[in-house]
Amino acid sequence: MYDAIIVGAGPAGASAAFWLGEAGKRILVLEKEHLPRYKPCGGGVPKPVFGRFPFDFSPVIEREIGRARFRFRDGREVVTDLPDRPVAMVMRDRFDYHILRHARAEVRDGSPVIALRQDGAGVEVATHSGETFRARYLIGADGANSRVARLVGLRRGKQVGATIEVEVPADDDLLVEYADTALFLLGTPPFGYLWVFPKAEHLSVGIGTFFGKIPAMREILQREMARLGIQVEGAPQRGHPIPIYLRHEPLQQGRVLLAGDAARLVDPLLGEGIRHAVDSGRLAAEAVLADDLPGYTRRVQQEIGADLLWGSRWARLFYNHPEGSFELGVRNPLIIREFLRLLAGQTTYRRMAVRAPLDLLLGLGRRLPLESQVSDSTSLEPGLET
Ligand SMILES: Cc1cc2nc3c(=O)[nH]c(=O)nc-3n(C[C@H](O)[C@H](O)[C@H](O)COP(=O)(O)OP(=O)(O)OC[C@H]3O[C@@H](n4cnc5c(N)ncnc54)[C@H](O)[C@@H]3O)c2cc1C
């Protein structure tokens, strides 16, 4: 009999395991894949996330971001410096495993949970190999397609977002160009964006659309990356759902809690979820320690969900009016400064909304200059539309 079983060893599960282990609880982590496992992800993490844990993350930081490029689909581009380098790039296999290795927990990888049963005293789970385990509580941190959520009848709404991610081998020129630079390509696809994030020895590029699937995502990714001189053909292209937070939902059923992507805690504007996975993992651990499971949903909604709902308002505004948002938002030095603070985990969507009317007005007269462009004409592949 464990105190808690955690299903999934991503940042949500590893964070819950860490905090419960620190409190002296007897914890079992069941992970479907063999660890460390690959996870399709941009791997951008606001640095304050590292400060949530009492150990050093420098061994798993691949790059630090000191410059952001915001490029509109027609090639217009704004470049901003981030002097404090507030965002780090990680590879998820190493980052997630780094947290887990600090957790005092028993870990069984290659052990997908396939069944779950609750009674008054605890929860019993069965894995694919036929083993069963029992605990007083269970935390479902099993990601976007959460089996735990389905097994206990939570999270009934349908999946909303879709992504494709590619780790592109990069030559020295590209690595120098993107060494400390994150590029966001805006205005395509509908309701999403493309990104280029630097890792130590390659680029992580991708496309995400957050309010429903769209056709031809692979073609858009290939075409837009080719325009930047980045060839994605030949590298594995991995599709993955992205569970965007669009409404408050119950996250507890009996002795079971959901955390991270399983609880759909992904930012509707940015597609960012690592920070919320880590934070909800801690909140789930606290709920277990306080023996207050019913209070968990409310705490997640207050501390994470409420601001994500503000984020969904920003997302609808931004993605419904990409052209106007680029001219009036991205090129507005006050708005973009707040956005960069948001990216760095230093402000909230709500605070941005309170400031926005004044920022919009004051920034109108001093729009950021457009940068000279990566040459579209030379990097275009034959036959591509402009
Ligand atoms: C393409 C892409 C790019 C992204 N880029 C960023 C970014 O740059 N920054 C950011 O903050 N967020 C990003 N996100 C979001 C981020 O990846 C997720 O929010 C984050 O991984 C959530 O962590 P988690 O622990 O909840 O789930 P996961 O990291 O998905 O971990 C869930 C774990 O559960 C395991 N599992 C699943 N089913 C079972 C089962 N039945 N039994 C046992 N184990 C199981 C899985 O193998 C997995 O290891 C991106 C997402 C995608 C798809």
The ligand as an ORCA input file, in Angstrom:
! r2SCAN-3c Opt
* xyz 0 1
  C       4.808     20.347    -29.886
  C       4.652     20.923    -28.520
  C       5.441     21.998    -28.131
  C       5.339     22.508    -26.826
  N       6.195     23.505    -26.448
  C       6.160     23.945    -25.169
  C       7.112     24.907    -24.713
  O       8.021     25.350    -25.444
  N       7.033     25.325    -23.411
  C       6.065     24.844    -22.567
  O       6.008     25.273    -21.408
  N       5.173     23.920    -22.967
  C       5.205     23.442    -24.228
  N       4.322     22.477    -24.625
  C       3.383     21.912    -23.626
  C       4.105     20.909    -22.729
  O       4.818     19.978    -23.511
  C       3.117     20.173    -21.839
  O       2.234     21.093    -21.269
  C       3.839     19.380    -20.741
  O       4.554     18.313    -21.298
  C       2.840     18.842    -19.714
  O       3.522     18.006    -18.801
  P       2.768     16.769    -18.141
  O       3.683     16.235    -17.107
  O       1.401     17.157    -17.751
  O       2.564     15.725    -19.340
  P       3.655     14.962    -20.225
  O       4.916     15.698    -20.276
  O       2.951     14.644    -21.507
  O       3.919     13.617    -19.422
  C       2.915     12.635    -19.317
  C       3.597     11.302    -19.086
  O       2.608     10.309    -18.842
  C       2.983      9.114    -19.496
  N       1.776      8.309    -19.696
  C       0.782      8.506    -20.590
  N      -0.170      7.552    -20.452
  C       0.247      6.750    -19.446
  C      -0.303      5.577    -18.846
  N      -1.473      5.057    -19.245
  N       0.379      4.980    -17.842
  C       1.573      5.491    -17.412
  N       2.140      6.591    -17.955
  C       1.482      7.223    -18.956
  C       3.621      9.595    -20.778
  O       4.458      8.616    -21.353
  C       4.394     10.823    -20.302
  O       5.704     10.525    -19.924
  C       4.391     21.958    -25.924
  C       3.564     20.904    -26.322
  C       3.700     20.375    -27.597
  C       2.836     19.209    -27.986
*
